[in-house]
Amino acid sequence: MVRALDRAVLEAARRCALRPMELYALLLLRSEEPLETTRLAAQLAASQSQAKQIALRLCARGLAVRYGAYGRTELTAAGRELADAAASDLEDAVAGRMAAIDPALRVLGTATLADLTLPTSA
C-alpha cells in the first residue's frame, strides 16, 4: 500500500514536471498561509537548506514567491493553479492504485498506517 502511494506521487509529480519533493511543497503551500523556511522544512521532513532550495526552484518556475528575512514562501496564481491540478491528479492516481489492491488488504493497510502515523490517546 505504501508503495502504491509512493508510485502515485511519482506519477503525479512527473505529469506536472516536478520532483516529488517539489510536489509536496506545492501541496503544502496550497493549503497554508505563506510558510517560513523553517516550517516548510519541518513539514517536508527536510533540512532548512533543502527546503530553501525547493522553494527557490518553485520561484524560478514562477510558481511561488519568497520574501522577508525568514524566507516566507507563498504560491503565485500560476502556482495555485498547478497545485489545484496536481492535487486532483494525485487523488486520481491514488484512487487508481488503491483500486488495484484487495479491499480487505486496503482496510488492514489503512488501519496500520493510521496506527503508525496518528497520535493515540493514553
Contacts in CASP RR format, 6 or more apart in sequence:
PFRMAT RR
TARGET T0000
AUTHOR 0000-0000-0000
METHOD contacts of the structure
MODEL  1
MVRALDRAVLEAARRCALRPMELYALLLLRSEEPLETTRLAAQLAASQSQ
AKQIALRLCARGLAVRYGAYGRTELTAAGRELADAAASDLEDAVAGRMAA
IDPALRVLGTATLADLTLPTSA
1 98 0 8 1.000
1 101 0 8 1.000
1 105 0 8 1.000
1 106 0 8 1.000
1 109 0 8 1.000
1 110 0 8 1.000
1 113 0 8 1.000
2 113 0 8 1.000
4 94 0 8 1.000
4 97 0 8 1.000
4 98 0 8 1.000
4 100 0 8 1.000
4 101 0 8 1.000
5 94 0 8 1.000
5 97 0 8 1.000
7 97 0 8 1.000
8 90 0 8 1.000
8 93 0 8 1.000
8 94 0 8 1.000
8 96 0 8 1.000
8 97 0 8 1.000
9 20 0 8 1.000
9 23 0 8 1.000
9 24 0 8 1.000
9 90 0 8 1.000
9 93 0 8 1.000
10 20 0 8 1.000
11 93 0 8 1.000
12 23 0 8 1.000
12 86 0 8 1.000
12 89 0 8 1.000
12 90 0 8 1.000
12 93 0 8 1.000
13 19 0 8 1.000
13 20 0 8 1.000
13 22 0 8 1.000
13 23 0 8 1.000
13 86 0 8 1.000
15 89 0 8 1.000
16 23 0 8 1.000
16 26 0 8 1.000
16 82 0 8 1.000
16 85 0 8 1.000
16 86 0 8 1.000
16 89 0 8 1.000
18 26 0 8 1.000
18 86 0 8 1.000
19 54 0 8 1.000
19 57 0 8 1.000
21 44 0 8 1.000
21 46 0 8 1.000
21 50 0 8 1.000
21 54 0 8 1.000
22 54 0 8 1.000
22 57 0 8 1.000
22 58 0 8 1.000
23 86 0 8 1.000
23 90 0 8 1.000
24 44 0 8 1.000
25 40 0 8 1.000
25 44 0 8 1.000
25 51 0 8 1.000
25 54 0 8 1.000
25 55 0 8 1.000
25 58 0 8 1.000
26 58 0 8 1.000
26 63 0 8 1.000
26 64 0 8 1.000
26 75 0 8 1.000
26 79 0 8 1.000
26 82 0 8 1.000
26 83 0 8 1.000
26 86 0 8 1.000
27 83 0 8 1.000
27 86 0 8 1.000
27 87 0 8 1.000
27 90 0 8 1.000
28 35 0 8 1.000
28 40 0 8 1.000
28 43 0 8 1.000
28 44 0 8 1.000
29 35 0 8 1.000
29 40 0 8 1.000
29 58 0 8 1.000
29 64 0 8 1.000
29 73 0 8 1.000
29 74 0 8 1.000
29 75 0 8 1.000
29 83 0 8 1.000
30 75 0 8 1.000
30 80 0 8 1.000
30 83 0 8 1.000
30 84 0 8 1.000
30 87 0 8 1.000
33 74 0 8 1.000
34 72 0 8 1.000
34 73 0 8 1.000
34 74 0 8 1.000
35 43 0 8 1.000
35 72 0 8 1.000
35 73 0 8 1.000
35 74 0 8 1.000
36 70 0 8 1.000
36 71 0 8 1.000
36 72 0 8 1.000
36 73 0 8 1.000
37 48 0 8 1.000
37 51 0 8 1.000
37 52 0 8 1.000
37 55 0 8 1.000
37 70 0 8 1.000
37 71 0 8 1.000
37 73 0 8 1.000
38 48 0 8 1.000
38 70 0 8 1.000
40 51 0 8 1.000
40 54 0 8 1.000
40 55 0 8 1.000
40 73 0 8 1.000
41 47 0 8 1.000
41 48 0 8 1.000
41 50 0 8 1.000
41 51 0 8 1.000
44 50 0 8 1.000
44 51 0 8 1.000
44 54 0 8 1.000
46 54 0 8 1.000
52 71 0 8 1.000
55 64 0 8 1.000
55 66 0 8 1.000
55 71 0 8 1.000
55 73 0 8 1.000
56 66 0 8 1.000
58 64 0 8 1.000
58 73 0 8 1.000
58 79 0 8 1.000
59 65 0 8 1.000
59 66 0 8 1.000
59 73 0 8 1.000
62 76 0 8 1.000
62 78 0 8 1.000
62 79 0 8 1.000
63 75 0 8 1.000
63 76 0 8 1.000
63 78 0 8 1.000
63 79 0 8 1.000
63 82 0 8 1.000
64 73 0 8 1.000
64 74 0 8 1.000
64 75 0 8 1.000
64 76 0 8 1.000
64 79 0 8 1.000
65 73 0 8 1.000
65 74 0 8 1.000
65 76 0 8 1.000
66 72 0 8 1.000
66 73 0 8 1.000
75 83 0 8 1.000
98 106 0 8 1.000
END
